[in-house]
C-alpha cells in the first residue's frame, strides 16, 4: 500500500486531498502545526471510512529539524513515502504600510521554504512517486496589495517547482 503525506491537512484543501487519496487506498499522513483536535478528527474519519492507515504528525514545515523528524517517522511507520502534497500555507493580509518584515518572512518561511524543505527531505525516502506543490493563481495574475507577500511566496513555489 502506498503512503501519501499532505502538509496542512487538518482542514480545508489539504483535508479534501487527504480524503481523496485515502479513497484511492493510500495510507495518509496528516500534517498539522496547531490543530491537533481537528487533525485527529480527520484521522478518525479516514480510518473508519476508507479502511486505510492514517497518522497525525505535528510539524512546522518551516523548521528543518521538524521536517527531518517527520520524514523519519513516516518512513519508520510505513516504510516508504510515495506521494507528497505540499499544501501548507499561510496568508496575513494587511496594507503595504502595515506589513512587517517578521510577517513577510513568516509567509515566505511557511509557503516557500516549507515547500523546499518538505520536498528535499521527502525525496531522500522516495524510491519513486510524486511531489505535488500547491501554488496559486495569485502568484501570476493577481494585483492584490494586501497579499503581496503571499503572492510573492507562491510565485517562488512555481519557480521552485519548475526547477525541481
NORSULTA-V488116 format. One record per residue. RES is the residue in three letters. OMEGA is omega in radians with two decimals (none if undefined). Layout:
{{RES;OMEGA} {RES;OMEGA}}
//
This chain:
{{UNK;-3.11} {UNK;-3.09} {UNK;3.11} {UNK;3.01} {UNK;3.06} {UNK;3.11} {UNK;-3.13} {UNK;-3.02} {UNK;3.09} {UNK;3.12} {UNK;2.99} {UNK;-3.10} {UNK;-3.14} {UNK;3.09} {UNK;3.13} {UNK;3.10} {UNK;3.12} {UNK;3.11} {UNK;-3.12} {UNK;-3.14} {UNK;3.07} {UNK;3.14} {UNK;3.09} {UNK;3.04} {UNK;3.00} {UNK;2.86} {UNK;-3.00} {UNK;2.99} {UNK;3.14} {UNK;3.11} {UNK;3.10} {UNK;3.08} {UNK;-3.11} {UNK;-3.03} {UNK;-3.09} {UNK;-3.11} {UNK;3.14} {UNK;3.10} {UNK;3.11} {UNK;3.07} {UNK;3.10} {UNK;3.12} {UNK;-3.13} {UNK;-3.14} {UNK;-3.14} {UNK;-3.11} {UNK;-3.11} {UNK;-3.01} {UNK;-2.96} {UNK;3.10} {UNK;3.04} {UNK;3.07} {UNK;3.08} {UNK;3.08} {UNK;3.07} {UNK;3.07} {UNK;3.04} {UNK;3.09} {UNK;3.03} {UNK;-3.04} {UNK;3.12} {UNK;-3.11} {UNK;-3.01} {UNK;-3.10} {UNK;3.12} {UNK;3.10} {UNK;3.11} {UNK;-3.13} {UNK;3.12} {UNK;-3.13} {UNK;3.09} {UNK;3.12} {UNK;3.13} {UNK;-3.11} {UNK;3.14} {UNK;-3.14} {UNK;-2.99} {UNK;3.13} {UNK;3.11} {UNK;2.95} {UNK;-3.04} {UNK;3.14} {UNK;3.04} {UNK;3.03} {UNK;3.09} {UNK;-3.06} {UNK;-3.07} {UNK;3.12} {UNK;3.10} {UNK;3.02} {UNK;3.07} {UNK;-3.10} {UNK;3.05} {UNK;3.10} {UNK;3.12} {UNK;-3.11} {UNK;-3.10} {UNK;3.14} {UNK;3.09} {UNK;3.09} {UNK;-3.14} {UNK;3.12} {UNK;3.12} {UNK;3.13} {UNK;-3.14} {UNK;3.12} {UNK;3.09} {UNK;-3.13} {UNK;-3.11} {UNK;-2.97} {UNK;-3.07} {UNK;-3.14} {UNK;3.09} {UNK;3.10} {UNK;3.10} {UNK;-3.08} {UNK;-3.13} {UNK;3.12} {UNK;-3.11} {UNK;-3.03} {UNK;3.05} {UNK;-3.09} {UNK;3.11} {UNK;-3.11} {UNK;-3.08} {UNK;3.02} {UNK;3.03} {UNK;3.12} {UNK;-3.05} {UNK;2.96} {UNK;-3.10} {UNK;-3.14} {UNK;-3.14} {UNK;3.06} {UNK;-3.10} {UNK;3.03} {UNK;3.06} {UNK;-3.11} {UNK;-3.02} {UNK;-3.03} {UNK;-3.12} {UNK;3.02} {UNK;-3.08} {UNK;-3.03} {UNK;-3.11} {UNK;-3.10} {UNK;-3.09} {UNK;3.12} {UNK;3.06} {UNK;-3.13} {UNK;3.12} {UNK;-3.14} {UNK;-3.12} {UNK;3.01} {UNK;3.07} {UNK;3.10} {UNK;3.10} {UNK;3.12} {UNK;3.11} {UNK;-3.13} {UNK;3.11} {UNK;-3.13} {UNK;3.08} {UNK;none}}
//
